[in-house]
Structure formats: C-alpha cells, structure tokens
Amino acid sequence: MTTDKPRMLIIGARGFRGAHLTCAAAGRFEVVRGDRVSQARPESIQIDVTDEASVNAAFESTRPDVVLLLATLSDIDRCQTERDLAYAVNVHGAEHVANATARCHARLLFTSSAAIFDGGKHGYSEDDPANPVSIYGETKARTEAAVLGIVLSAVIVRIALAIGFAATKGTNSLLDSLAELWAADRAVEMPTFEYRNPIDAVTLCSFILQLLNQGAHGVFHVAQESLSPATSWV
C-alpha cells in the first residue's frame, strides 16, 4: 500500500458520501477505506468507532496522514428512540477517532450537520450558537466541541443536505430511494414545510479536498446559494 502519496483513512467509506469521497480522493491520496463491516480488500480496514480498541488498532495499522470521519448514526428517528446508541456512535465514537488522530499527528476532517440549529432563522453563519431540537442534532453539536477540543487543527464541515446518486449500492442516497419508489410505481411522500440548502455530492467532495489542500481549519458551512428568501437550514 505504500506510495509517495499521503495516506487518507476514510471512516465510513461505504456510505453515500464516503464512496464519493473515496473516488474523488484517489488521485491525490493513498486511500484506505475504513468500515465497521470487514471488507476483503487490501485497501480496506475494519474499524468500529464505538470500540476504542478497534479504532486504535486501525490507526496503528494504517498510520494515516489525513482522517475523514464520516461514520455516523444519521437516522433521526432512531436517534430519538435509541439515545444511548446515538451517543455511543456519534459522540464517543468521534472522541475515540479524535484521540487516535491526535496521537498520530494526522489531520482530521469531521462532517457535521445543519441539524445543530433549530431552523428558526433564515441563514446561519459559522458563528451562530448551536440550538438543536433533536437528539441527532444534539450529538452533532457535542461532537463538534469534542473534536475541536482534542484536535485543535480539525476541520468541521456542516452539511444541510448532500444529494446525488450513490457510487455504490446500499447507501442512504435520497435520489436512489426516490428512483426505486418511482420505478416501482409507488407513492412518494415528502414534507412540504421543510427547506434546506442542498449540495451535490461531487461539488461537496471537491470542496472538502480543497479545504484539506489549503490547510484550512475550523468550521465551514457547505450548501448551495439560497434561491429564495424562504430557504433556510433545517
């Protein structure tokens, strides 16, 4: 696996954003796909963020220069009903990764969510205080503070909604889900009271790689330009 490229460990590589980032980063980095489920591939490694020993073993094996932490329990309803699991994955799991990143002096980028806000105003800046209304948003806000407290140079990317077709099967891609429903001639139910600023997955990946290339640190909001005064992050 050794090359002249810096090594990037993508934790949550099988997910929607992870698969896109794996493809986008391959030209600049030696990419190692980290996932909770074991993959029989030389460029992959098993890592369970809820298990500190698993995280430490993965870091010892890969010795990454850059870490992308994408793994999360993103099902908002499940987070509400399984609060302990949400905290175990989203908060304590991120702390395990951040501590391992600090020990190996790697760079860390964590993908957060617009769910840390309550959606009560039009447009949020990076300096607005968090005010989550869900357990999921609460875990993301807690994780941001934990990550920045452990890795001072970390990058936090807040995403309102990433859209696009999945690069691999079995992800939570919204467009894939809609396409499957339409192909099956099934009704599609969508909320009419929810507004978001989405960004397509390809542009998101490009922006993330630019942040890493430019040595950025701190918190960044990533979304399209608002198209109407009604548009806000929720």
N, C-alpha and C positions, 0 to 999 in steps of 0.2 A: 504493500500500500504506500510505501514511502516514495514521495515525489518532491520536486522543488517547490510545489505549491503549498501555501499554508493549509493546515488541516481544519476543516469545519465539521463539527458534530451537530447534526440537526436532530433534536429530541422531539419526537412526534412526526417523524418523516413520512409515515404512511397516511397522514391526514391530508385534507384538501390543500391547505397552504403548504404543508411540508413537502408534498410531492411536487408542487410547482417550484418551490424554492430549491429542491434537490436538482431539478433540471436547470434552473436559472444559474445556480452557483457552480455548476460542474466545470465551466470554463476557467474560473479563477481560483477555485479551491479543490483540494482533495476532500471530497465529501464522504462522511461516514453517516449512514442512516441509523439513527437510534430509535428503537421502538420497544414497547412493552412485550410484544409478541416476538419470539425468536424468528429470525429470517436466515435461511441457509444461503447467505451470500457473503463473500469476503469483505465487502464494503459496508456491511451492516453489523450492528451490535445490539444485544438485548439490554434494555435499561428500564427499570420500574422506578419512577420518580418517588413513589411513596416508600420505597425501601432504600434507606441511606447506604446500606452496604452494596446494593446493586448499582447505585449511582457512582459510588467511589470506585467500584471495580471497573465500570465502563470508562471512567476518566483515566484510571491507571493504564488501561489497555490502549486507549486511543490517543491520549496526550494531546488534546485539541488546542489549536491556536485561537479558534473562534467557536463560540457556542450559541446556537439559536434555540431558545426554549419556546416551543410551540405547543407542547403537550398540555392539555387542559381538559377538565370536565366541563364541557360547554353547554350541555343540556340544561337550560334554565329551570325547567320544571323539576328535573331530577335533583338539581342542586337545592331547590326549595324543600324537597321531601327527604333528601339524604345529606343533611348539612355536614355531618362528620366526614363523609366521603368527599364532599366538595372541598372541605378544608384540608383533608389529607392529600388530595391530588393538587389542588390549585395553590395552596399556601405552603404547606410543609414540604410538598414535593419541590416547589420552586426554591425553598430555602436550602434543601439538600443540594440542588444543582448550583445555586449561587455559591455555596460554601466550597464545593468542589472546583468551581471555576476560579474562585479566588486563590485556592491553594496551588493551582497550576498556572496562575498568572495569564489566563486567557481572557479574551474579550467576550462579553455577554450581551445578547440582544433578546429581550423578552417581549412577546406580543401580548398586549393588554386589550382592553375593550372600552368602548364608549359607555358600557353599562355601569361604569363607576359614577356616572352622572344620573340625575333623576329625569332629565329630558324636559325640564320646566322652562328653559330659555332657548332662544334662537342662537345657536352657535356657541361653542365653548372654546376657550383658549387653554393652552397647556398649564396656565397658572390658576385656573379655576379650581376651587376645592372639590374634592370628591363628595358625592352625596348619593350613594347607591340606594335603590329601592328593592333590590333582590339579593338573595344570598350569593348568586353568581357574581354580581357587581361588587358585593362586599368582599368576596375572596380576591377579586382582581385588584381592588384598591389596597387591600392588606398586602398582597404580593408585591405590588409596585414599591411600597415603602420598604418591605423586607429586602428586595433585590437591590435597591439603591443604597440601602444601609450596609449591605455586605460587599457589593461590587460598586464602588463609587463611580467608575467609568462606564457603567452599564447604559445601554440604550433601551428605552421603553417606547414601543410603537403602539399607539392606541388606534384600534380599527373599529369603525362603526359597522361595516358590513363588507366582506370580501366576496365577490361574485365571479362566476366563470364555470366552465365545465371542468370536471376533475381530470387530473393527469393519470390517475389510477382508479380502479373500481373500489367501491366500499367506503367512500368518504361521505361527509355530510354536505356535499355541494348542493346548494339551493337549486341551481339550474338543472342539474341531473335529476333531482327529485321531481321538479316540475315536468321535465320531459318524459319521465317514466309515467307520471299520472296522466298526462295528455295522450301518450301512446296507448295507454290502457283505457282511454275514453272515460276517465274518472274525473269527478268534480274537483276543483282546486279552491280551497278556502284560504283567504288572505285577510289580515286585518286592514281596515280602512282608516284607522286612527293613528297609525304608526308611520313616522317619517324618519328616513335615515339618509346619510350621505355615503353611498357605496363607492367601492373602488374595485376595478377588475384585478384579478389575481396576477396577471402579467405585469401590470404597472406597479402593483404593490411589491412584487419581488424585486423589480428594478430599483424602486425607492429604498428598500431595505439594504440592498447591496451597495447603493450609493452612500448610504449612511455609514456603513462599515468601511468602505473605501476611503471616505473623507475623515475618518477618525472621530465621528460625532459621538456625543454622549448626552444623556438627559432624556427628556420626554418629548415625543413628537406625535401630533395628530395626523392621520393619513386618511384622506377622503377626497371625493371629487369636489369641485367648486359648487357651492349652492346654486341651484337653478331657480329658486323662488323664495320669497320671504317666509313661506311656511316650513321650509326644510330645516330640520334640526336633528341633532343627535339624540337617539333614544336608547 
